[in-house]
């Protein structure tokens, strides 16, 4: 059952979701992949990543786009970065999932925050003549602005680039806009598409990729991260508004924080003190006690250097407060779909939202022997190695809280504190006492689109 603890007036509700991830075209498919312990990592497309690229998490289609649906000409659509196209579609789907009519939001001061750090399409577009649509089609800011323009949203419209923490920083900024009363509705998420071989080559030269394409988070065999692509968005409201509107709430964001390591052994070397600080700051903003956290969705890249640093920070901030017989559970969706880089934090939030809804925590894959540099017992941590129930609060106060971390390679860290949705105070009066049959109405802007909708439903 959902937890019974009260949430503060600053809590933010997740009321809608959308995603396009490796092996998962929507949130329901993503949950099925997570719950079954499936990895969507596979061979890299040679035409996009080069013939010698290691395996990763890839989408089946990065070119498909229904331009006519959004009133965009074929010529402009070709000039658009596929990341713009994908996020337009995901914005529409997320709003529909929130039971909001996207075409009826024009003029509303709703915010759009999107994490995006790659410009692969700009590298490809440089090989063809420029057109009147090239500048807007390739400008990264337009990934968010295109959504606001198409839907007529008048709130902040911002692309966030803080490295690999971009999507979670975008979510945090959206929550701050809602708390400040600047907007009453926000879309937040991230996108990462791997579109040209040089992109993977540059990441490979950095030295962090797993040569065999397997993310082994906290494991002794950890040898690097696995690239992944896709995107996703969440629809956010203040919790009080969501409850008043009768929204279907997936989870609640109680608070969060963003900081930077501010130094350390090197520009791209993770710093344990900085990671511990952002966790403490997040709990101070949320007004929560780290002792009530039962699970943390890790940044969890599976690198020999990063994993021990992250484990140490968690042990010092959360593990130390938990009973010895109830260690903090940790895991990473990067073992399922790869590291979506600028969109990675959104993948983690989707996993937590779906886990909260289903009351279960999926397994973190590829774990057998702990990294010898990580003393799980001393840190009071355990890797979630099988599908299990959402943990109970160690103090007996209903369900435990959860945490979510995302770290940029330049030291910008983000952490959120997440809780399960509150139990409804009254039963829904519009629910029938007995089952009945009703038609499922579909619509599309063309016969082909209608057929596609029917095929998707089937």
Order of alpha helices (4+ residues) and beta strands (2+ residues): beta-alpha-beta-alpha-beta-alpha-alpha-beta-alpha-alpha-alpha-beta-alpha-beta-alpha-beta-alpha-beta-alpha-beta-alpha-beta-alpha-alpha-beta-alpha-beta-beta-beta-beta-alpha
